[in-house]
Amino acid sequence: MEKSKDKNKDKALTGRQFFSYRNAGVDLDNAALAVEMIKKSVFSTFNSNVLNDLGSFAGLYNFDKKRFSEPVLVASTDGVGTKLLLAKQTGIYKNIGQDLVAMCINDILCCGASPLFFLDYIACGKLVPETIEMIVSSIAASCIICETALIGGETAEMPGMYRSDDIDIAGFAVGVVEKKSVINPELVKEGDEIIGIASSGLHSNGFSLVRKVIKDKKLDLDKIYDFKSTDLKGLKLGEIMMLPTALYHNILKTIYREGILLNGIAHITGGGFYENIKRIIPKELDAVINGKSWPVHEIFSFLQNMADIEDDEMYRVFNMGIGMVLITSPEYADKFKKLAIASRDNMYIIGRVEKGSGKVRIVK
């Protein structure tokens, strides 16, 4: 009788459920593997100012105050919005890290700052090391272009918070500018020229509207539509929509090196022309934009024609082919023209600053 009881007890023990992080949906081995896979990319961004490695609890950066008499730190944080849903739909994650870096660093450039370091945050439902490595490699490559150290980050696997194939990312950039060189609206004067630097396409804004157009108009992301632009020919629609946000660090560095003074810089993101340019002009002036002064990127014409979107809405939501707007004195106009030819960056004089009431006016 006693033996029978022992046998039942052993059977019950054998059937016990042992709980672990893994069967709760979090794989610590995958997390460790992802860290190993991204180390090379991350370390490639380090310079002599970085004082730690990935094993530290925080990023350490040695700030050289000798370079500045009155240094002002400039910080920005951003994500890439619902473009990530299109990345999931198309499976194109290879350049999403550039979108993240651009959305943060392009913003701090608007204050006249030079970027110093960057951090990233990646959240997902199920951690796939290869996808994490692809995203972080793109972040690191973009940081190198912008002469920025990727000094830290966080990857969080959160089943229940996210579905297994969900990924969200956020970035944090810190830069520095001399206090006397901070760009602000007070520098903008009547008669100043407005320069536009071309975008690479949709960048990372307006994708809630883009995805609605795709769904309602039943657009095929795998289809090669009849685009006329040479750089878009042969690309699937999904590939065109996933083209990464342009990085403007190098062209601005070249502009400064040429001795061109900028009175205003606007990164054309959410809010399009109207909200972003409005930020950098005084209340007694208007920015008058000639809507025919640059070739509108073909993806915008495509979307507008497909969904019958009004012009004002297009300029309020999208960059329309201009990713960065600069305001400068007319005396630098010729230098800009020469620089545009020499650097192969598509730059256009797209308007002037006139008396007004702090508005952005687009004329055609």
C-alpha positions as CSV (number, residue, x, y, z in Angstrom):
1,M,0.0,0.0,0.0
2,E,2.8,2.4,0.9
3,K,4.6,1.6,-2.4
4,S,1.4,2.5,-4.4
5,K,1.2,5.9,-2.6
6,D,4.9,6.6,-3.4
7,K,4.3,5.7,-7.0
8,N,1.4,8.2,-7.3
9,K,3.5,10.8,-5.6
10,D,6.3,10.4,-8.1
11,K,3.9,10.5,-11.0
12,A,2.4,13.8,-9.7
13,L,5.9,15.2,-9.3
14,T,6.8,14.2,-12.8
15,G,3.8,16.1,-14.2
16,R,4.7,19.4,-12.5
17,Q,4.9,22.5,-14.6
18,F,8.2,24.3,-14.1
19,F,7.9,28.0,-14.9
20,S,10.7,29.9,-16.6
21,Y,11.3,33.2,-18.5
22,R,11.6,31.2,-21.7
23,N,8.1,29.7,-21.4
24,A,6.8,33.1,-20.4
25,G,7.9,34.3,-23.9
26,V,11.3,35.9,-23.1
27,D,14.4,34.2,-24.5
28,L,17.5,35.4,-22.6
29,D,19.8,33.3,-24.8
30,N,18.5,35.1,-27.9
31,A,19.0,38.4,-26.1
32,A,22.7,37.5,-25.4
33,L,23.2,36.4,-29.0
34,A,21.7,39.7,-30.3
35,V,24.2,41.6,-28.2
36,E,27.1,39.6,-29.5
37,M,25.9,40.1,-33.1
38,I,25.7,43.9,-32.8
39,K,29.0,44.5,-31.0
40,K,31.1,44.9,-34.2
41,S,28.7,47.5,-35.6
42,V,28.4,49.4,-32.4
43,F,32.2,49.5,-31.7
44,S,32.8,50.8,-35.2
45,T,31.1,54.1,-34.2
46,F,33.3,54.6,-31.1
47,N,35.9,57.4,-31.0
48,S,38.4,58.5,-28.3
49,N,35.6,60.3,-26.4
50,V,33.7,57.0,-25.6
51,L,34.9,55.7,-22.3
52,N,33.0,52.4,-21.9
53,D,31.9,49.3,-23.8
54,L,28.6,47.5,-24.1
55,G,29.1,45.8,-20.7
56,S,28.4,49.1,-18.8
57,F,25.1,50.1,-17.3
58,A,25.2,53.5,-19.1
59,G,27.1,55.2,-21.9
60,L,30.1,57.3,-20.9
61,Y,31.2,60.2,-23.2
62,N,34.1,62.5,-22.5
63,F,33.1,66.0,-23.4
64,D,36.0,68.2,-24.6
65,K,35.1,71.6,-23.2
66,K,38.3,73.1,-24.7
67,R,36.6,73.2,-28.1
68,F,34.0,75.7,-26.9
69,S,33.9,78.9,-24.8
70,E,30.1,78.5,-24.0
71,P,29.0,75.0,-25.1
72,V,25.2,74.4,-25.3
73,L,24.1,70.7,-25.3
74,V,21.3,70.0,-27.8
75,A,19.1,66.8,-27.4
76,S,16.4,65.2,-29.5
77,T,14.4,62.0,-29.3
78,D,12.1,60.5,-32.0
79,G,11.0,57.3,-33.6
80,V,9.9,56.3,-37.1
81,G,6.2,56.1,-36.5
82,T,3.9,53.7,-38.5
83,K,6.5,53.3,-41.2
84,L,7.4,50.3,-39.0
85,L,4.1,48.7,-39.9
86,L,5.0,48.9,-43.5
87,A,8.4,47.5,-42.7
88,K,6.7,44.5,-41.1
89,Q,4.3,44.2,-44.1
90,T,7.2,44.3,-46.7
91,G,9.9,42.6,-44.6
92,I,12.2,45.5,-45.4
93,Y,14.1,46.4,-42.2
94,K,17.6,47.0,-43.6
95,N,17.4,50.8,-43.7
96,I,15.0,51.5,-40.8
97,G,18.0,52.3,-38.5
98,Q,18.9,55.2,-40.9
99,D,15.3,56.5,-40.6
100,L,15.8,56.5,-36.8
101,V,19.1,58.3,-36.8
102,A,18.0,60.8,-39.4
103,M,14.8,61.7,-37.5
104,C,16.9,62.6,-34.4
105,I,20.1,64.0,-35.8
106,N,18.5,66.0,-38.6
107,D,16.5,67.8,-35.8
108,I,19.5,68.8,-33.7
109,L,21.2,70.1,-36.9
110,C,18.4,72.7,-37.0
111,C,19.8,74.4,-34.0
112,G,23.3,74.6,-35.6
113,A,24.6,71.8,-33.5
114,S,27.1,69.0,-34.3
115,P,26.0,65.5,-33.1
116,L,28.1,63.8,-30.4
117,F,26.4,60.6,-29.5
118,F,23.3,58.5,-30.0
119,L,21.3,55.8,-28.1
120,D,18.6,53.5,-29.4
121,Y,15.7,51.6,-27.9
122,I,14.2,48.5,-29.6
123,A,11.1,46.9,-28.3
124,C,9.6,43.7,-29.7
125,G,7.2,40.9,-29.0
126,K,9.7,38.1,-30.0
127,L,13.4,38.9,-30.2
128,V,14.9,37.7,-33.5
129,P,18.7,38.3,-33.3
130,E,19.1,38.6,-37.1
131,T,16.4,41.4,-37.3
132,I,17.9,43.2,-34.3
133,E,21.4,43.0,-35.9
134,M,20.0,44.3,-39.2
135,I,18.5,47.3,-37.5
136,V,21.4,48.1,-35.3
137,S,23.9,47.8,-38.2
138,S,21.8,50.4,-40.1
139,I,21.8,52.6,-37.0
140,A,25.6,52.3,-36.6
141,A,26.3,52.9,-40.3
142,S,24.2,56.1,-40.2
143,C,26.0,57.2,-37.0
144,I,29.4,56.8,-38.8
145,I,28.1,59.0,-41.6
146,C,27.1,61.6,-39.1
147,E,30.3,61.3,-37.1
148,T,28.4,60.2,-34.1
149,A,29.2,57.6,-31.5
150,L,26.5,54.9,-30.7
151,I,27.3,54.7,-27.0
152,G,24.4,52.6,-25.8
153,G,20.9,51.2,-26.2
154,E,18.3,48.8,-25.0
155,T,16.5,45.8,-26.5
156,A,13.3,44.8,-24.7
157,E,11.4,41.6,-25.5
158,M,7.9,42.1,-24.2
159,P,5.4,39.4,-25.1
160,G,1.9,40.5,-24.2
161,M,2.8,44.1,-24.7
162,Y,3.6,43.4,-28.4
163,R,2.6,40.7,-30.8
164,S,5.3,38.3,-31.8
165,D,6.1,40.1,-35.1
166,D,5.8,43.7,-33.7
167,I,8.9,45.9,-33.4
168,D,9.1,49.5,-32.2
169,I,12.2,51.7,-32.1
170,A,13.2,55.0,-30.6
171,G,16.3,57.1,-30.7
172,F,18.1,59.7,-28.6
173,A,20.7,62.1,-30.0
174,V,22.9,64.6,-28.2
175,G,24.9,67.3,-29.9
176,V,26.7,70.6,-29.0
177,V,26.8,74.1,-30.4
178,E,28.6,77.3,-29.3
179,K,26.0,79.5,-27.5
180,K,26.7,82.5,-29.9
181,S,26.1,80.1,-32.9
182,V,22.7,78.8,-31.9
183,I,20.3,79.2,-34.8
184,N,17.0,80.9,-33.8
185,P,14.1,82.8,-35.5
186,E,15.5,86.2,-34.5
187,L,18.2,85.7,-37.2
188,V,15.7,85.6,-40.1
189,K,15.3,88.9,-42.0
190,E,13.0,90.2,-44.7
191,G,14.5,89.4,-48.1
192,D,16.3,86.2,-47.0
193,E,16.4,83.4,-49.5
194,I,14.8,80.0,-48.7
195,I,16.8,77.0,-49.9
196,G,15.4,73.5,-50.2
197,I,17.5,70.3,-50.1
198,A,15.9,67.3,-51.8
199,S,14.4,64.4,-49.8
200,S,14.8,60.8,-50.7
201,G,11.1,60.3,-50.8
202,L,8.5,59.8,-48.0
203,H,11.2,59.8,-45.3
204,S,9.4,58.8,-42.0
205,N,6.2,60.9,-41.9
206,G,2.6,60.6,-43.1
207,F,2.5,56.8,-43.1
208,S,-0.9,56.6,-41.4
209,L,-2.3,58.4,-44.5
210,V,0.0,56.3,-46.8
211,R,-1.2,53.0,-45.3
212,K,-4.9,54.1,-45.6
213,V,-4.3,54.9,-49.3
214,I,-2.6,51.5,-49.8
215,K,-5.5,49.7,-48.1
216,D,-8.5,51.7,-49.5
217,K,-7.1,51.8,-53.1
218,K,-5.8,48.2,-52.9
219,L,-2.3,49.1,-54.0
220,D,0.1,46.2,-54.4
221,L,3.4,46.7,-52.5
222,D,5.0,44.0,-54.6
223,K,4.1,45.5,-57.9
224,I,6.4,47.6,-60.1
225,Y,4.4,50.6,-61.0
226,D,5.2,52.9,-64.0
227,F,7.4,55.5,-62.3
228,K,9.3,57.8,-64.7
229,S,12.2,58.8,-62.4
230,T,15.4,56.9,-63.2
231,D,16.1,56.1,-59.5
232,L,12.6,54.6,-59.1
233,K,12.4,52.5,-62.2
234,G,12.3,48.8,-61.6
235,L,11.6,49.2,-57.8
236,K,8.5,47.6,-56.2
237,L,6.1,50.1,-54.6
238,G,7.0,48.7,-51.1
239,E,10.7,49.3,-51.8
240,I,10.0,52.9,-52.9
241,M,8.0,53.6,-49.7
242,M,10.7,52.1,-47.6
243,L,13.6,54.3,-49.0
244,P,15.3,55.7,-45.9
245,T,15.2,59.3,-44.6
246,A,18.1,61.3,-46.0
247,L,20.9,62.3,-43.6
248,Y,21.8,66.0,-43.9
249,H,24.8,66.1,-41.6
250,N,27.5,66.1,-44.4
251,I,25.9,68.7,-46.7
252,L,25.4,71.1,-43.7
253,K,29.0,70.5,-42.7
254,T,30.1,71.4,-46.3
255,I,27.9,74.5,-46.2
256,Y,29.5,75.7,-43.0
257,R,33.0,74.9,-44.4
258,E,32.2,77.2,-47.4
259,G,31.6,80.1,-45.0
260,I,27.9,80.3,-45.7
261,L,25.9,81.6,-42.7
262,L,22.5,80.1,-42.0
263,N,19.7,82.1,-40.4
264,G,17.3,79.2,-40.1
265,I,17.0,75.5,-40.6
266,A,13.8,73.4,-40.7
267,H,13.6,69.6,-40.9
268,I,10.5,68.9,-42.9
269,T,8.8,66.1,-40.9
270,G,5.3,65.7,-39.5
271,G,3.4,68.9,-40.2
272,G,5.0,69.3,-43.6
273,F,5.9,72.7,-44.9
274,Y,3.3,74.7,-42.9
275,E,4.2,73.7,-39.4
276,N,8.0,73.1,-39.7
277,I,8.9,76.3,-41.6
278,K,6.6,78.3,-39.4
279,R,8.8,77.4,-36.4
280,I,11.9,79.2,-37.7
281,I,10.4,82.6,-38.9
282,P,9.5,85.6,-36.7
283,K,5.9,86.5,-36.2
284,E,6.1,89.7,-38.4
285,L,7.4,87.8,-41.5
286,D,6.1,85.2,-43.9
287,A,7.9,82.4,-45.7
288,V,6.7,82.5,-49.3
289,I,7.4,79.2,-51.1
290,N,7.3,78.8,-54.9
291,G,5.7,75.4,-55.3
292,K,7.1,75.1,-58.9
293,S,10.7,75.8,-58.0
294,W,11.7,72.1,-57.5
295,P,10.7,68.7,-58.9
296,V,8.2,67.1,-56.6
297,H,9.3,63.6,-55.8
298,E,7.2,61.2,-57.9
299,I,5.9,59.1,-54.9
300,F,3.9,62.2,-53.8
301,S,2.3,62.7,-57.2
302,F,1.5,59.0,-57.3
303,L,-0.2,59.0,-53.9
304,Q,-2.1,62.3,-54.7
305,N,-3.4,61.0,-58.0
306,M,-4.4,57.6,-56.5
307,A,-6.3,59.1,-53.6
308,D,-7.3,62.6,-54.8
309,I,-5.6,64.4,-51.9
310,E,-5.9,68.2,-51.9
311,D,-2.7,70.2,-52.4
312,D,-2.9,71.9,-49.0
313,E,-3.2,68.5,-47.3
314,M,-0.2,67.2,-49.3
315,Y,2.0,70.1,-48.1
316,R,0.7,69.8,-44.6
317,V,1.5,66.1,-44.2
318,F,4.4,65.3,-46.5
319,N,7.8,66.8,-47.4
320,M,6.9,66.8,-51.1
321,G,10.5,66.2,-52.1
322,I,12.2,68.8,-49.9
323,G,13.6,67.2,-46.7
324,M,15.4,70.2,-45.3
325,V,14.8,73.9,-45.6
326,L,17.5,76.5,-45.1
327,I,17.1,80.3,-44.7
328,T,20.1,82.5,-45.6
329,S,21.0,86.0,-46.7
330,P,20.7,86.6,-50.5
331,E,24.5,87.2,-50.7
332,Y,25.1,83.5,-50.4
333,A,22.7,82.5,-53.2
334,D,25.5,82.1,-55.8
335,K,27.6,80.0,-53.4
336,F,24.6,77.7,-52.9
337,K,24.2,77.2,-56.7
338,K,27.9,76.3,-57.1
339,L,27.8,74.0,-54.1
340,A,24.7,72.2,-55.4
341,I,26.6,71.4,-58.6
342,A,29.8,70.4,-57.0
343,S,28.3,68.3,-54.2
344,R,25.6,66.6,-56.4
345,D,23.1,67.4,-53.7
346,N,19.8,68.7,-55.2
347,M,19.4,72.1,-53.7
348,Y,17.0,74.7,-55.0
349,I,16.1,78.3,-54.2
350,I,12.4,77.7,-53.3
351,G,11.3,81.1,-51.9
352,R,11.9,84.3,-50.0
353,V,11.1,85.8,-46.6
354,E,8.6,88.7,-46.8
355,K,6.7,90.9,-44.5
356,G,3.7,89.1,-43.0
357,S,2.3,87.5,-39.9
358,G,4.4,84.4,-39.3
359,K,2.8,82.3,-41.9
360,V,4.0,79.9,-44.6
361,R,2.5,80.6,-48.0
362,I,2.8,78.3,-51.0
363,V,2.2,79.9,-54.3
364,K,2.2,78.3,-57.8
